[in-house]
Amino acid sequence: MAKAKKGPRQPIGLQCSVCKAFGYVSTYNKNNELLKKQTSGESIFPINKYCKVCRKRTPHRLMKKLK
């Protein structure tokens, strides 16, 4: 059985802000996100991604619970 990776990269889900459809599973570096918030006050989320339900590019936000 494979062991889980240890480190700052965390699995996340991306949910469409318009239709609330769950569309993507990805990872991001939590340490980089915290540094960016401290220095510039900005966040990398929401990200514009293609939504299959809306059939267009919409902002997708971070979702902690993976389905």
N, C-alpha and C positions, 0 to 999 in steps of 0.2 A: 504494500500500500504506500502511495506517495505521501511524503510529508508536506505540510503546508509551508509556504515560503515565509520567512520571517524578515521583517524590515518595514520601512516606512510606506511601501506601496500597498494601497488598500483597494479591495474590490468595491465597486460602486455600481449603481444602476442609474440610468438616465431616463427621465419621464418627460413626455411632451407637456409643455405648459398650457397648450391650447385644449387638447382633447384628453389629457391625462393618461394616454396610452404608454405602457412600459415598453421601450424599444431597444435599448442597448445595455450591455454589461461591459464595463471597462475597469481599468485601474488608474489610480492617480497617486502621486507622491504627496502625502499629507504634510511632510516637512516643508516642501516647496510652497505649498498653499499657505501655510502659516507664516512663512517668511514674506511672501508677497503681500499678505494682509497687513503685516506689521510695517513694512517699508512704504508701500504706496496706498494702502487702504482699499485696494481692489481685490476682486476675486475672479477666478477663471470661469466660474459658473454664473449665469446660464451659457450654454454653448449652442450655436445653431447647428442642428442636425436634420436629416431627412426623416419625416414621420410617414410611415406607410399608411396610417389611417387617414391623416389629413392630406396626404399626397403632395406635400410641399415642405420646404425648409422652415422649421419653427424652432423657437428657443426650447432647449431641453434643460431641466434642472436636476440637481443632484438628489438622489434618493438612496437613503442608507439601507433600507430593507431590500434585499434581492428576492425576487419571486421565483 
